[in-house]
Amino acid sequence: MSMRLRELQQYLDKFTLGQKGTAISDCPVYIETQDGHLEEIRKMEVQQNKIIGAPEPARIVFKTESIRRWKSPTYKQS
């Protein structure tokens, strides 16, 4: 099942206590690839679904920069 934006907001709220301007606000965001490398997210966009009545009216797409800087320390732990 896909992660929903609501779940991401709830997860981040645990670290920010619902306030803006906390230390986590300036953290870079990465995505772990299938081979365990981390790729930095450079852009985020909302794409609307063109199908009328679709169960998912829109989606958020994270665009990465494909530079393999690090191997994730938690690779294959989840």
trRosetta pair geometry for C-beta under 8 A, 3 or more apart (Angstrom, degrees):
i j d omega theta_ij theta_ji phi_ij phi_ji
3 7 5.3 -116 -166 70 84 134
3 8 6.4 82 152 -49 119 94
4 7 4.9 101 60 1 76 99
4 8 7.5 -143 100 -1 44 85
5 8 5.5 -54 -152 37 40 113
5 9 6.3 43 150 -21 70 103
5 60 6.0 95 -78 -4 114 138
6 9 5.7 -55 -150 35 30 113
6 10 6.5 29 153 -18 64 106
7 10 5.7 -53 -146 37 32 111
7 11 6.3 34 154 -21 65 107
8 11 5.7 -54 -147 36 31 113
8 12 6.3 24 158 -12 65 108
9 12 6.1 -59 -145 41 28 105
9 13 6.2 37 154 -30 63 108
10 13 5.5 -51 -147 28 30 119
10 14 7.4 43 152 -29 58 93
11 14 6.1 -46 -170 13 35 113
11 15 8.0 15 144 -3 60 101
12 15 5.9 -62 -164 39 47 104
12 16 5.9 13 152 4 80 117
12 24 7.1 -179 -156 127 88 140
13 16 6.0 -71 -130 55 33 92
13 17 7.2 82 178 -100 65 9
13 18 5.4 27 -149 -69 98 66
15 22 7.0 169 133 110 81 147
15 24 4.7 56 133 -26 130 163
16 19 5.6 -151 162 54 87 61
16 20 7.4 22 -177 -87 132 27
16 22 4.5 -172 -128 22 78 144
16 24 5.8 -111 -69 56 90 123
16 25 7.1 86 -110 -57 123 87
17 22 7.4 125 30 -72 87 148
19 22 5.9 102 88 -44 95 106
20 25 6.4 79 -169 -100 61 143
21 25 5.8 -43 -106 4 12 163
22 25 5.3 126 57 -19 58 100
23 26 7.0 -69 -171 36 40 96
23 27 7.5 56 138 -43 67 99
24 27 5.2 -33 -158 -1 53 124
28 40 6.0 -37 170 -135 124 106
28 41 7.9 165 174 42 77 79
29 40 7.3 104 79 -157 52 62
29 41 4.5 -27 96 34 102 123
29 62 7.8 -109 124 -145 125 135
30 38 4.2 8 173 -175 141 107
30 39 6.3 143 -159 69 81 34
30 40 5.6 -47 -100 -95 79 48
30 41 6.7 -160 -99 -11 23 82
31 38 7.2 146 70 -154 34 60
31 39 5.3 -24 60 62 87 91
31 41 6.2 90 -21 -61 99 94
31 62 6.3 144 -52 108 134 140
31 64 5.7 -94 35 -81 123 134
32 36 6.6 -19 -171 -140 101 34
32 37 7.4 155 -152 80 57 31
32 38 5.9 -35 -96 -96 60 67
32 72 4.6 8 -120 -55 116 156
32 74 7.7 -84 -88 75 156 91
32 75 6.7 -177 -164 -97 130 77
33 36 6.8 -41 71 30 76 18
33 37 4.9 0 35 58 119 81
33 38 7.5 -157 -1 -83 85 17
33 39 5.9 70 -46 -13 107 112
33 68 7.7 -61 19 -105 143 99
36 71 5.2 21 128 -159 108 86
36 72 5.1 -130 -173 34 71 95
36 75 3.4 25 -131 -127 111 146
36 76 7.0 -37 -89 -19 115 90
37 68 4.0 -38 -163 -139 152 99
37 69 7.6 128 -172 41 99 47
37 70 6.9 143 -153 84 67 43
37 71 5.9 -55 -96 -102 58 53
37 72 7.0 167 -134 -18 8 84
38 68 7.7 118 52 -145 48 55
38 69 6.4 -50 73 58 94 90
38 70 4.9 2 30 67 116 94
38 71 7.6 151 -7 -140 85 8
38 72 5.4 120 -56 -70 95 85
39 64 4.0 46 134 -179 123 138
39 65 6.4 -174 -175 68 89 52
39 66 6.0 -20 -131 -109 130 42
39 67 6.9 130 -130 49 75 53
39 68 7.2 -39 -78 -88 81 55
40 64 6.5 135 76 -154 39 81
40 65 5.1 -8 67 42 93 106
40 67 6.9 -5 18 51 103 102
40 69 7.5 39 -29 4 104 130
41 44 6.7 31 167 -61 122 93
41 62 4.8 -54 -128 -172 121 112
41 63 7.0 102 -157 68 71 44
41 64 5.7 -59 -99 -96 49 69
41 65 8.0 159 -126 4 6 78
42 63 5.8 -62 64 101 86 90
42 64 6.4 107 7 -152 89 23
42 65 4.7 85 -38 -39 128 98
43 62 7.7 148 85 -163 51 46
43 63 3.9 -6 65 54 98 120
44 60 6.3 0 -176 -177 102 100
44 61 7.1 163 -155 82 53 49
44 62 5.5 -19 -104 -106 82 62
44 63 7.0 -154 -74 16 32 80
45 60 7.4 166 86 -154 35 57
45 61 5.3 -15 62 58 84 97
45 63 7.0 38 2 -20 101 113
46 58 5.7 10 -179 173 97 127
46 59 7.4 163 -154 82 56 36
46 60 5.7 -32 -99 -99 67 68
46 61 7.8 165 -96 15 18 78
47 58 6.4 162 85 -160 44 75
47 59 5.3 -15 60 60 95 85
47 60 7.8 164 18 -97 75 19
47 61 5.7 36 -8 -12 117 119
48 57 6.8 -27 -151 156 77 73
48 58 4.8 -39 -108 -101 54 94
49 54 4.4 -97 134 61 148 154
49 56 5.9 124 -47 99 146 73
49 57 5.4 -135 31 -161 113 28
49 58 6.1 -129 -8 -75 82 36
49 59 7.2 82 -55 -12 91 91
51 54 4.1 92 84 -57 104 116
54 57 6.2 147 74 -87 95 44
56 59 6.2 34 154 -63 123 93
71 75 6.4 -53 169 -21 88 143
72 75 4.3 124 75 -55 99 88
74 77 4.6 -87 -173 34 74 130
74 78 6.8 35 153 -21 111 100
